[in-house]
Amino acid sequence: MSLVGRLEDLALPDIFQIISLSKKTGTLIVRSRKGTGMVVFKDGHVIQAASDSIRDSLGNILVSQGLVDEPALSEALAIQKKEPERPLGMILVQMGAVPGETLESVVRKQIEEIIYDLLAWEEGFFNFELGEVAPKDKIEIDTQEFLLKSGINAEYLLMEGTRMLDERRKDAPRPAQAPSGSPLSKAPLPHHVSYEPARQEFRTRIEKEEPRREITALKSMFDELRFPTATAEVTLLILRYASEVVNRAVLFMVKKDEVRGLGQFGIELKGQSADQTVRNIKVPLDQPSLFLTVIEGRRTYVGPLETNAMNSYVMNELGGATPDAVMAIPLVVDNKVALIVYGDNLPEHRPVRGEDTLEIFMSQAGMALEKALLEKRLAELQKEK
C-alpha cells in the first residue's frame, strides 16, 4: 500500500504525526522545487534520512568537526570501496577511529537537521511506501551513512522542528539595517545556534504532556485496526472515526450491481428508525450517482452533490435536506471497492474538512480487512488438507 499526494493537501507535519501514531514502517519520499528528500520509519520512529539539499557526507562532517583525521577517513573509504555493503560509520568504529557513541550522536544530529529542513517544505509531492523496502528514487548521497538503529521519536522531531522554524522567523534579518560604518553593520552573523537545551526540554515535554483527546482516539483506533477479529469491527471503527470528521455519516456496502446501506451515525428521522431506513437503501449501479462516480474513479469525492435521480433518492431517505457539500471515500480490498463511507455536516451548512486523515484511516482499514480475509483463506486451506 502506498500513500501518495501533494504537500499542499497534506503537510509533512500531518504525515509525520499519522506515521508516528500508527507506528508504521516504511519509506517516505518527498519532492519539491527545493530537491528530493527521503525519510525511513521503523515502528513510527525515524531511523534514516537524506536530502539532496543537505549534501554533507558523514566523512566530511567527522573530519570538519575534528572527530576523525583524514588518513583514517581515506583508509575507511578504501575499505568501503571493496565492501560497499558496509556503512562507512561501521567501518570507522571497527577501526577504532571514532567511538560508537560519538558516531551515533553525529548521525542523530544530521538526521535532525535534514528533518527540520524537510518540515519547512510546503509545496511538492510525497509518496509513502509501507514495508522495509529500498526507495525507488535514490538521493545523490550515500543514505546508509545516516542510519540510526535506535531511531528518533517522530513526534519529538515534529515539535522541535516547529519550534526551530519559529526561531528562524524571529531571527530573520529585519528590513531596517544599521547605518554603514556602525559597529552593528560590521558585526558577523552567528554561524550556528545550539538547540541542545531546547531539545532536552522537548524530550521532557513529550514524556509528560497529556495527548489531546482526538489524538488519543485516533491512536486507539489505529491500535484496534491491527488485530481485527471480525469485519463488523472494522466497519464500526470506520464510523467511529468518521464521527470525528463530519456530523453524520452512512456506510455503504458495494455489491456486484448495487450499493446497499450498512450502518450510520448522526441520521435523525421523525417517526422511523434511522438504522432500518439506512439498511433499506439500495442504489443501482447502472444509473449515475455519487457512488458510481467513486467506484469508477476509485478515489475520494468532496464537493457539492450532483443533481440526479439516485442522489435525490438517497437524500430523501436521509431526511430530505440537501447539504452544501458531501464526502464519499472508498475502501479498497483486493483491488476492488468494498465499502463507501458517505458524510456531510447537516443540519449545519459548513464545509467538509479533515477527509484526508479519514481517507488514510480507510486505507489502513482496507489493509486490515485484506489481512483478515487472507487469514480466513489460509485457515480454510489448512482444513481442506
NORWOMO-V699004 format. One record per residue. N is the residue number from 1. RES is the residue in one letter. OMEGA is omega in degrees with one decimal (999 if undefined). D_CENTER is the distance of its C-alpha to the mean C-alpha in Angstrom with 2 decimals. Layout:
# NORWOMO-V699004
n | res | omega | d_center
N | RES | OMEGA | D_CENTER
N | RES | OMEGA | D_CENTER
This chain:
# NORWOMO-V699004
n | res | omega | d_center
1 | M | 176.9 | 12.53
2 | S | 176.6 | 10.39
3 | L | -174.5 | 7.68
4 | V | 177.8 | 9.62
5 | G | 179.4 | 10.23
6 | R | 178.6 | 11.73
7 | L | 177.3 | 10.84
8 | E | -179.0 | 13.59
9 | D | 179.8 | 11.90
10 | L | -173.9 | 8.34
11 | A | -179.3 | 8.81
12 | L | 176.1 | 7.41
13 | P | 178.0 | 8.19
14 | D | -179.9 | 6.15
15 | I | 178.5 | 2.78
16 | F | -177.0 | 5.14
17 | Q | -179.9 | 6.42
18 | I | -179.6 | 4.48
19 | I | 179.7 | 4.73
20 | S | -177.9 | 7.97
21 | L | -177.3 | 9.21
22 | S | 178.0 | 8.97
23 | K | -177.8 | 10.40
24 | K | 174.3 | 9.10
25 | T | -178.7 | 11.02
26 | G | -176.9 | 10.31
27 | T | 178.3 | 10.56
28 | L | 175.7 | 8.55
29 | I | 179.6 | 11.27
30 | V | 178.4 | 11.70
31 | R | 175.4 | 15.02
32 | S | 177.4 | 17.01
33 | R | 180.0 | 20.65
34 | K | 180.0 | 20.33
35 | G | -179.6 | 19.59
36 | T | 178.6 | 17.08
37 | G | 179.7 | 14.77
38 | M | 175.8 | 13.33
39 | V | 178.7 | 11.42
40 | V | 179.6 | 11.99
41 | F | 172.0 | 10.60
42 | K | -177.9 | 13.07
43 | D | 177.2 | 12.76
44 | G | 178.4 | 9.95
45 | H | 178.4 | 12.30
46 | V | 179.7 | 12.53
47 | I | -176.0 | 15.65
48 | Q | 178.6 | 16.03
49 | A | 176.8 | 15.52
50 | A | 178.1 | 17.60
51 | S | 178.9 | 18.26
52 | D | 172.2 | 21.33
53 | S | 173.4 | 21.72
54 | I | -164.9 | 22.51
55 | R | 179.2 | 24.92
56 | D | 175.7 | 26.83
57 | S | 179.9 | 27.50
58 | L | 179.5 | 27.83
59 | G | 179.7 | 31.57
60 | N | -179.8 | 32.07
61 | I | -178.2 | 30.27
62 | L | 179.8 | 32.41
63 | V | -177.5 | 35.60
64 | S | 179.0 | 35.04
65 | Q | 177.2 | 34.54
66 | G | -178.6 | 37.65
67 | L | 178.8 | 35.98
68 | V | 177.3 | 37.21
69 | D | -174.0 | 40.26
70 | E | 177.7 | 40.39
71 | P | 179.4 | 42.68
72 | A | 178.6 | 40.32
73 | L | 179.6 | 37.35
74 | S | 178.7 | 39.53
75 | E | -179.8 | 40.52
76 | A | 179.0 | 36.94
77 | L | 178.2 | 35.92
78 | A | 177.5 | 38.96
79 | I | -178.6 | 37.93
80 | Q | 178.2 | 34.39
81 | K | 178.7 | 35.97
82 | K | -178.6 | 37.85
83 | E | -173.1 | 34.94
84 | P | -179.6 | 31.76
85 | E | 179.9 | 29.68
86 | R | 177.8 | 30.35
87 | P | -177.9 | 28.12
88 | L | -178.8 | 30.26
89 | G | 179.1 | 29.45
90 | M | -179.8 | 30.65
91 | I | -179.0 | 33.83
92 | L | 178.9 | 34.57
93 | V | -179.6 | 34.21
94 | Q | 175.7 | 36.43
95 | M | -175.3 | 38.92
96 | G | -177.8 | 39.13
97 | A | -179.6 | 38.29
98 | V | 178.0 | 35.58
99 | P | -179.5 | 34.74
100 | G | -179.3 | 31.56
101 | E | 179.1 | 30.57
102 | T | 179.6 | 31.08
103 | L | -179.4 | 29.02
104 | E | 178.3 | 26.06
105 | S | 179.4 | 26.35
106 | V | -179.6 | 26.45
107 | V | -179.9 | 23.43
108 | R | -179.0 | 21.42
109 | K | 179.6 | 22.57
110 | Q | 176.5 | 21.81
111 | I | 179.3 | 18.19
112 | E | -179.8 | 17.92
113 | E | 179.4 | 19.69
114 | I | -178.9 | 17.42
115 | I | -178.9 | 14.20
116 | Y | 176.8 | 16.14
117 | D | -179.2 | 17.23
118 | L | -177.6 | 13.88
119 | L | 178.4 | 12.64
120 | A | 179.8 | 15.72
121 | W | -176.7 | 14.82
122 | E | -180.0 | 14.69
123 | E | 178.1 | 15.62
124 | G | -175.7 | 14.78
125 | F | 177.3 | 12.55
126 | F | 178.1 | 9.47
127 | N | 178.7 | 9.34
128 | F | 179.9 | 7.37
129 | E | 177.9 | 10.27
130 | L | 175.1 | 10.68
131 | G | 179.7 | 13.81
132 | E | -176.7 | 15.85
133 | V | 176.2 | 16.71
134 | A | 179.6 | 17.96
135 | P | -178.9 | 16.19
136 | K | -178.1 | 17.99
137 | D | -176.3 | 18.67
138 | K | 172.2 | 20.52
139 | I | -174.5 | 20.51
140 | E | 171.3 | 24.14
141 | I | 178.5 | 24.42
142 | D | -175.8 | 24.63
143 | T | 179.4 | 21.08
144 | Q | 179.2 | 22.65
145 | E | -173.8 | 24.38
146 | F | 178.6 | 21.39
147 | L | -177.6 | 20.38
148 | L | -173.6 | 20.30
149 | K | -177.1 | 20.92
150 | S | 178.1 | 20.48
151 | G | 178.9 | 17.05
152 | I | 178.5 | 16.00
153 | N | -176.2 | 14.30
154 | A | 178.8 | 10.90
155 | E | 174.5 | 11.92
156 | Y | 178.7 | 15.23
157 | L | -179.7 | 14.01
158 | L | -179.2 | 12.19
159 | M | -179.9 | 15.44
160 | E | 178.5 | 17.73
161 | G | 177.8 | 16.17
162 | T | 179.2 | 16.59
163 | R | -178.6 | 20.10
164 | M | 175.9 | 21.02
165 | L | 177.0 | 20.15
166 | D | 179.0 | 22.47
167 | E | -179.7 | 25.07
168 | R | 178.9 | 25.02
169 | R | 179.6 | 25.68
170 | K | -176.5 | 28.53
171 | D | -178.7 | 29.98
172 | A | -179.1 | 29.94
173 | P | 179.0 | 33.59
174 | R | 179.6 | 35.36
175 | P | -179.2 | 37.34
176 | A | -178.3 | 40.63
177 | Q | 178.5 | 41.85
178 | A | 179.4 | 44.66
179 | P | -179.6 | 48.03
180 | S | 178.7 | 48.87
181 | G | 179.7 | 50.75
182 | S | 179.9 | 49.55
183 | P | -178.8 | 48.19
184 | L | -177.2 | 44.73
185 | S | -178.8 | 44.56
186 | K | -177.6 | 45.31
187 | A | -179.7 | 43.01
188 | P | 176.0 | 40.33
189 | L | 178.5 | 36.68
190 | P | -177.5 | 34.85
191 | H | -176.4 | 33.14
192 | H | 177.9 | 30.64
193 | V | 179.6 | 29.80
194 | S | 179.2 | 29.05
195 | Y | -174.8 | 26.13
196 | E | 177.2 | 26.87
197 | P | 179.6 | 28.40
198 | A | 178.6 | 25.41
199 | R | 179.3 | 23.06
200 | Q | 178.0 | 25.29
201 | E | -178.3 | 25.30
202 | F | 175.1 | 21.51
203 | R | -179.8 | 21.54
204 | T | -178.8 | 24.24
205 | R | -180.0 | 22.51
206 | I | -179.1 | 19.37
207 | E | -172.2 | 21.84
208 | K | -173.8 | 23.99
209 | E | 173.9 | 22.00
210 | E | 179.6 | 21.67
211 | P | 177.8 | 18.18
212 | R | -175.0 | 18.16
213 | R | -175.8 | 19.26
214 | E | 177.7 | 16.32
215 | I | 178.0 | 13.84
216 | T | 179.8 | 16.40
217 | A | -179.1 | 16.69
218 | L | 179.1 | 13.05
219 | K | 179.8 | 13.10
220 | S | -178.6 | 16.48
221 | M | 173.8 | 15.57
222 | F | 178.7 | 12.82
223 | D | -180.0 | 15.69
224 | E | -179.7 | 18.12
225 | L | -177.1 | 16.26
226 | R | -173.8 | 16.78
227 | F | 179.3 | 20.52
228 | P | 179.1 | 21.62
229 | T | -179.9 | 25.40
230 | A | 178.4 | 25.96
231 | T | -179.8 | 24.57
232 | A | 179.4 | 25.76
233 | E | -179.9 | 23.43
234 | V | -179.4 | 20.34
235 | T | 177.7 | 21.84
236 | L | 178.0 | 22.62
237 | L | 178.5 | 19.10
238 | I | 179.6 | 17.95
239 | L | 179.0 | 20.74
240 | R | -179.6 | 20.05
241 | Y | 177.1 | 16.52
242 | A | 179.7 | 17.91
243 | S | 176.1 | 20.45
244 | E | -172.8 | 17.92
245 | V | -175.0 | 17.34
246 | V | 180.0 | 20.83
247 | N | -179.0 | 24.43
248 | R | -177.7 | 25.23
249 | A | 177.0 | 23.83
250 | V | 177.6 | 25.42
251 | L | -178.6 | 24.17
252 | F | 174.6 | 26.05
253 | M | -179.5 | 26.85
254 | V | 175.7 | 27.36
255 | K | -176.1 | 30.69
256 | K | -174.8 | 32.55
257 | D | 179.5 | 34.34
258 | E | 175.4 | 33.00
259 | V | -176.7 | 30.24
260 | R | 176.3 | 31.19
261 | G | -175.6 | 30.12
262 | L | -178.8 | 28.77
263 | G | -175.9 | 27.84
264 | Q | 163.7 | 27.22
265 | F | 176.5 | 26.78
266 | G | 179.0 | 28.25
267 | I | 179.2 | 30.85
268 | E | -178.5 | 34.28
269 | L | -179.1 | 37.41
270 | K | 173.6 | 41.00
271 | G | 178.7 | 43.25
272 | Q | -179.6 | 40.97
273 | S | 179.1 | 38.20
274 | A | -180.0 | 34.75
275 | D | -178.8 | 33.56
276 | Q | 178.6 | 36.60
277 | T | -179.3 | 36.35
278 | V | -179.4 | 32.74
279 | R | 178.9 | 33.74
280 | N | -179.6 | 36.60
281 | I | 176.1 | 34.52
282 | K | -177.9 | 34.76
283 | V | 179.6 | 33.65
284 | P | -177.4 | 35.17
285 | L | 174.6 | 33.13
286 | D | 177.8 | 36.15
287 | Q | -179.4 | 35.91
288 | P | 177.1 | 33.48
289 | S | 175.6 | 30.90
290 | L | -176.5 | 27.35
291 | F | 177.7 | 26.57
292 | L | 178.1 | 28.23
293 | T | -178.5 | 26.19
294 | V | -178.7 | 22.87
295 | I | -178.2 | 24.27
296 | E | -179.9 | 25.71
297 | G | -177.4 | 22.68
298 | R | 179.8 | 20.16
299 | R | -176.9 | 17.82
300 | T | 173.4 | 17.13
301 | Y | 172.9 | 19.99
302 | V | -178.8 | 20.12
303 | G | 179.3 | 23.48
304 | P | -179.3 | 27.17
305 | L | 179.1 | 28.71
306 | E | 179.9 | 31.03
307 | T | 172.5 | 34.62
308 | N | -172.1 | 35.93
309 | A | -175.6 | 37.82
310 | M | 177.1 | 35.05
311 | N | 178.0 | 32.71
312 | S | 178.2 | 35.74
313 | Y | -179.3 | 36.61
314 | V | -179.7 | 33.26
315 | M | 177.9 | 33.42
316 | N | 179.0 | 37.00
317 | E | -177.6 | 36.09
318 | L | 174.4 | 33.43
319 | G | 174.4 | 35.99
320 | G | -179.1 | 37.12
321 | A | 178.0 | 35.11
322 | T | -178.9 | 32.87
323 | P | 176.3 | 29.67
324 | D | -179.6 | 28.87
325 | A | 179.0 | 25.42
326 | V | 171.0 | 23.77
327 | M | 174.8 | 20.55
328 | A | -174.1 | 20.52
329 | I | 179.6 | 17.56
330 | P | 170.3 | 18.47
331 | L | -173.8 | 17.66
332 | V | 176.8 | 18.44
333 | V | -177.8 | 20.27
334 | D | 177.1 | 22.19
335 | N | 177.1 | 21.48
336 | K | 175.8 | 23.15
337 | V | -177.6 | 22.19
338 | A | -178.5 | 23.26
339 | L | 173.3 | 22.31
340 | I | 174.6 | 21.65
341 | V | 177.3 | 20.71
342 | Y | 178.7 | 22.70
343 | G | 172.8 | 22.37
344 | D | -176.6 | 24.23
345 | N | 174.7 | 25.33
346 | L | 5.3 | 29.04
347 | P | 176.8 | 31.41
348 | E | 176.0 | 29.68
349 | H | 178.9 | 29.32
350 | R | -176.0 | 26.09
351 | P | 173.2 | 23.07
352 | V | 180.0 | 20.21
353 | R | 178.1 | 17.02
354 | G | -178.4 | 13.64
355 | E | -178.8 | 13.66
356 | D | 178.7 | 10.22
357 | T | 175.4 | 8.74
358 | L | 178.0 | 11.80
359 | E | 177.7 | 11.21
360 | I | 177.7 | 8.04
361 | F | 177.6 | 10.37
362 | M | 177.6 | 13.09
363 | S | 177.9 | 11.59
364 | Q | 178.1 | 11.45
365 | A | 177.5 | 14.90
366 | G | 177.3 | 16.17
367 | M | 179.5 | 15.49
368 | A | 178.6 | 17.26
369 | L | 178.0 | 20.12
370 | E | 178.6 | 20.47
371 | K | -179.4 | 20.79
372 | A | 179.3 | 23.34
373 | L | 179.7 | 25.28
374 | L | 179.0 | 25.44
375 | E | 178.4 | 26.78
376 | K | 179.5 | 29.27
377 | R | 179.0 | 30.51
378 | L | 178.2 | 30.96
379 | A | 179.3 | 32.94
380 | E | 178.6 | 35.10
381 | L | 179.3 | 35.83
382 | Q | 177.7 | 36.90
383 | K | 179.9 | 39.22
384 | E | 179.9 | 40.78
385 | K | 999 | 41.52
